[in-house]
Amino acid sequence: MDIGDSPEEAAFRAQARTWLEAHATRRSDASRPLPLDEHVPAALAWQAKLHKHGWAGLSWPEAFGGRGMSSVMSTIFNEEMAQFEQTLGPLTVSLGMVAPTLMAHGSPDQQRHIASMLRGEQLWCQLFSEPGAGSDLAALSTRAVLDGDTWIVNGQKVWTSLGQFAQYGILLARTNPDVPKHKGITYFIVDMADPGIEVRPLVQMTGHAHFNETFLTDVRIPAENVVGDVNDGWSVARTTLTSERSSIAGGGAGWSVETLIELAQHTGRANDPIIRQQLAQAHCRSVALTAMGYRVRTAASRKRMPGREMLTMKLAYANHWVATMETAMTLLGGNAMLAGDDAIAEERWQPAFLNQYAIRLGGGTDEVQKNIMGELGLGLPREPSTDRGIAWKDLPT
């Protein structure tokens, strides 16, 4: 494992920091999250600015408009950008999930979307999960039936992040119910403005409507919008899901151990021996995550897809988030019940506490991550299954 920056990487980090200092705003205690209807266009505008100045798609191949640099350089830039208010969070699906999938599996016509994403012109959403297919995503029941050169889709999706703002979506639908569940799925690109698509925001306990439920009624999708091969959508989706785990684990949090220590000092608890122990544990977790990040960067620099490293890092990141939020809520005490202007500088902690559940579920639940790590990382036997080899239509519902 390679630890720390090489001279070349250190020079690039300094260059990135200088540019960000000149064009972005550093995070501070006064920083407040924007409402979604402002946050989304702000992220698109920031992406457009990055593209204009040559900081977008650092590790993307030059053939797709990127700079062709190593993913290590992209990670370094993201580490520096995390210290500033500007964020690309709303573009996670577009840049972190759709673009890599289209690079790997898309047709030349489909890949034309990539340039638009890079310029900050398109927002995408993910239409994967369903009320009856969450952790067991391959059990999905949304159907697509071929009618000439058009697929007609009917079904319901849920947990569609920012679907109410998206121009395009990536959709999984069942196209062959007569084969086992993983083999009869097809991956589509869908225009979210098409007739028959209804997006209903779901207000979360944070008070925001980041997620949505989406209803598809006789939605007509052109055959050329199939990504990969018909009935082979699961292999395409695996690329998307791997990219999603990577985006979550490396996406930043809007808080750090340093801000947690500042909170302990602000509340007069910094000398409490129990709190000090929790702060030390948080620091150790943060250092461990940094080391895991080095493993991911090392794999990438050696032209190897970081699979097991990313699974481990995503789970560790979720565990770190949960434990840190418990300490933050202990420090806030009764103040944790306050929000808005009443919360003063600590307003960042309440939504962070509530958002831990999205981190633990997105990209595969903690339990699913452990199963995959056990099977792929440790060589343990597969989990028992009662539906292996059985046609989807014959499965109990």
N, C-alpha and C positions, 0 to 999 in steps of 0.2 A: 504494500500500500504506500502510495506517495503522499506525504504530509506537507502542507504548506504550499506557498506559491513559488514557482520557479522564477528566475529573474524576468523572463518574458511575461509571465502571468502577473507579477508584481507591477511591472510597467503598465500593463493593460489596465490593472485595477486602478492605478493612479490616474490614468487617462480618463477612465469611466467616472471616477469620483469627481474629477475636475469639471467634466461636462455636466454631470448631474447638479453640482453646486451652482452652476451657471444657469441651468434651465428648469430646475425643480425646487420644491420647497421641503425643507427638512421637517421630519416629524417632531412634534413637541407635545407637551401636556395639554396644550390648547387645541390640538388636532381633534376634530370630530368627524365621524363618518357621514358621508353625504347620503341623502335619500336616493333610492334606486333610480328614480327617473332623472337624477342629476349624475349619479355615479356611473351609469352606463355610457352616456355620451362623453363624459369626462375621460373615461378609459379609452374610448375610440379616438378621441382627440389626442390623447397622450401617445397612443400607438402610431397615429399619423405623424406626430412630431418626431418620434423615434425613427420612423422610416425616412423622413425628410433629412435627418441628420446622420443617417447611416448606422443607427444602433438597433434596428429591427432585424429579426431573423439571423442573429449572429452565427448560430450553428446550423442554419438551414443550408442545403446545397445551393450553389450559385444558380443552378438550373431552375430553381424555384424562387429566385429573387433574393436569396440570403447571401451572407458573406463567406460561407464555407469554412468558418472557423471551427475549432473543436468545441464540444459541448462544455468543456471546462471553462472556456471564456464566457459562454452564455451564463453559466452558473455564477461566475465571479460578478458579472454585471448585475444579475438578479440579487446577489447578496448586497451589493452597494445600493441598488435601487430600493431595497427593503427599508432603508433608513430615511426614505423620503415619502411625502404624502401621496405622490402620484403612484397609481397602481394599475395593473392590467388584470386584476382579479376577474372582472366580468367577461374577459376574453379567454378564460381558461379553457372552455370547451372549444372555441374557435382555434386558438393557437396551440394549445397543449394536447388536444385530442383529435379534432377533425383534420387539421393540417398534416400531422404525421401519418394518419390513416390514408388520406388521399395521396400523399407522396408514395406510400407503399402499395396501394391497391387501386387507386383511381385511374380512370381513363384520361387521355390528354384533355378532353373537353371538361371533365370533372376537375382536373388539376388547375384549370384556369381560375377557379375560386381562390386558390392559395394566394395569388398575387393581391387579390382584393382584401383578403384577411390581413395580409402583411401591411397594406396601406391603411388599415383601420377603417375600412369601408363596410365590412360585413360582421354581423354578430350571429353566431350559430348556437343552437341548443341541442340537447340529447334526448331523444325519444326512445328510451330503452325500457326502464322499469314500468311495471304494471301493478295494479292492486293485488293480483294473484301471482306476481312474478317479480320478487325483489331480490333476495339473496340467491334464489334459484332462478336466475334470469332466463335460462333456456326453457323454462316452462311457459314462456309468454304465449298469449292467445290471440293477439291482434292478427287478423288475417289479411293477406293480400292475394287476390285472384286475378289471373291474367285475362284481359279482354282485348284481343287483337295485339296492338303494340302498347297497351296501357295496363297498368296494374291498378285495381280498385281495392282500396284499403278501408277496413272498418275495425275499430277497437278503441281502447282507452289506454293512455299512458299517465304516469304520475311522477312527481319529483322532477319535473322539467325545469331545470334552472334557467331563469330569465327568459323563459319561452314567450312571455308577453312582449318582449322587446326584439326577439330574434327575427332575422329575415329568412334564415334557412335552418333546417334540422337534419340530424342523422337519425334514421328510423330502422328498427328491427321489427320485422313482421314474419309471420309463419306462412310459408308458401307451399309446404307439403306436409300435411298432417299424418301421412301414412308411413313415416319413418321416425326413428327415435328423435327425441326433442332437439338435440344439438344439430341434427343433419337437415332439418327442413326449414331453416331460417334464412331469410335474405336481407341484405343491408341496402337501404335506400337513402338517397338524398331527396328531401322534400322541401318545397317552397312553402313557408309558413303563411303566405298570403293566399294559398289555394283555397277554393271553396270546400266546405266540409270540415275545416279545421277550427275548433273552438278551444281557446286557451282560457282557463279559469284560475286566477291567482289563489294560492293557499297562504293565508296569513299565519305566520309562525308565532311561536311564543316570544320571539324577539320583537314582534310588532311589524316586521317586514314581510313582504311577499316575494321572497327570493325564488321559491318553488311554485310550480303550477301543476294542475291536472289538465290533460289535453285529450279532447275527444275527436276522433276521426270518423267521419260518416261519409261513405262513398267518395273518399278522396282519390282523385285520379293522378297517378304518378307515371310519367313516361318511362318506357322500358330502358331508355338510355341513362336513367337515374339510378340504375342498379350498380352498386359498387362491388367489384369482384364478380363472382359467378352466382347465378340463381341457386338457392339452397345451400350455399357455402358461406352464408353471412356470419356464422359463428367464428370462423377463422379470421375474418375481417374485424369482427367485434373484439377479438382478443387483443389486436393491436391497439384499438381504442382504449380498452380497459387497462392495459399495461401503461399506456400514456397517461391515463387518468390518475393512477396511483402515483406516478412520478410527479405529476402536477400538484397533487395534494401534499405529498411529502416535502416538496421543495418550494411550496407557494408562499412561505412567510406567514406570520401570524398577526402582525400589528401590535405585538407585545414581545417582551423579551425578559430574560432573567434580571437584566439590569433594571427594567421598569418595575419588576416585582420587588426588587430590593428597595427601590425608591418609594414604593407603596408602603413597605414595612417601616421605612424611616418616617414617612409622612404620618403614619398612624401611631408612631411612638412604640412600635413593637420590635424594632430591630435588635434589641438586646434580650428579648425573650428567648430562652434557650431552646424551646420547642420550635419556635418560628425560625431561629437561626439554623436548626437542623434541617428544616424543610427547605430553607433557602439553599443550603449546601447541597441537598439532594437535587433541587432544581438545577443548580449549576452543573452537577455531575451528569444529569440527563442531557443538558444542553451540550456539554463537551462530547458525550457519547454520540449524540446526533451529528455533531460536526465531524467526528471520526467516520461515522457511517457515510456522511456526504463525501468524504475523501475516497471511500471505497467505491462509491458510485462514480465519482469523477475519474478515478483510476481505471475502472472498467471501460468508461467511455473513451478515455485517452488511448487505451489499447485496442480500440475498435471492437469492443465486445459489448453486447446489449446487457445492461445491468438488470438482471432478472431477480435473483435471490436477494441481492443487496437492496433493491427497491422495495421488495415485499417486507423485509425486515425494517427498513427505515420508515415505511408508511405506518406500520404498527407501533413502532417506538415513538413516532411523532404523535400519534393519537394518544398513547399512554402519557406522554409528557404533557400534552394539552390538558388532559383530565386532572392529573396530579397538581399541575400548576394552578388550575382554576380552583381547586379545593383550598389551596393555600391563600389565594387571592380573596376568596369569599370569607375565610377565617379572619383575615386582616381587616376586611371591610366591616364585618359584623353586621349590625343593623343597617349600616349605610348601603349594604348590598341591595337593599330593597328600593333604593332611590334611583331615579333615571332622569334624563334630560339635564336641565340647568341645575337641578338640586344635587346631582351627582358630582358636580364640579369636575376635577381632573380625572376622577376615577371612572368616568362613564365608559371607558374602553373595556372595563373588566366584566360588567354585566352582560353585554352582548357576547363577549368572548366565552363566558361561562355557558351561556345558552347554546352557542354555536358548536360546542364540543360534540354534540350528538351528530351533527352533520359530518364532522371530521371522522367520527367513529363508524359512520355508515357508508359514506361516499367512497366509491372505488372498491367496494367490497367490505363487508362488516369485519370487525375485529376477529370474529369467530371464523369467517371464511378465510381471512388472511392466515390464521393459524393453521387451518387445514391445508392450504396450499403450501405453506412453509414446511409443514410436516411431510407432505408427499414429495414435493420437488426438492426441498432443501435437505431433508433428513432421510429421505428414502423410505418413509413409513408406508404401510399398506394404505390403499385408498379407503376412504370412508365407506361404510356399507351403503348400498343403494338398492332400492326396490324397483327402479324404473330403467335400469340399464338394458338396452337392447329392445325395449318395448316401444311400439309406435306411439307417437304423441296422442293420437285420437283415442287410444285404449287406456290412457292414464286416468286414474280417478281424479276428479276435480271437486 
